[in-house]
Amino acid sequence: KPLQDRPTVFFEIIQRKGSLSFGKGNFKALFVSIEKEQEKRGTL
């Protein structure tokens, strides 16, 4: 949820050592949460 009165942009850099996958479950959860916030604001 944005802390300011306008939407913000963020970049997340993740370093994975020894992992065999990208972590698509985490990415999907982030995407779903962003969509829910957009739905609440009516900007989906």
N, C-alpha and C positions, 0 to 999 in steps of 0.2 A: 504494500500500500504506500503511495507517495507520501512523503513527509511534508512537502510543500503544497501549495494550492494548485499546482500544475503537474502533469505527468513528468517523470524524470527518466533518464536513460542510464543504464549501468552496464558495465562490462565485467564479466567474471572469467578469470583465467585459472584453470585447474591443471595442476601437474600431477599426472598419475604415473607412479613408478611401479612396474611389475604387473600392471593391470592388462588384461586381455580384451577388455571391452571398453566402450566409451561411457557407459553409465546412462543408457537411454531411459531408464526408469526415473532417474533424477531430472533429466531434461523434460520428460513428459509431465512430471509433477509440477515443475516450474511453469511450463506452458499452460497447464490447466489452471493454476492459481492466477496467472496473469489474465486469462480469459474471464475468470470469475470476477475479478476486480473491474475489468472493462464492462462486463455485463451490469454490475452495480451502478457504474457511472453512466451507462447508456451509450458507450462509445465502441461497442463490439462491432 
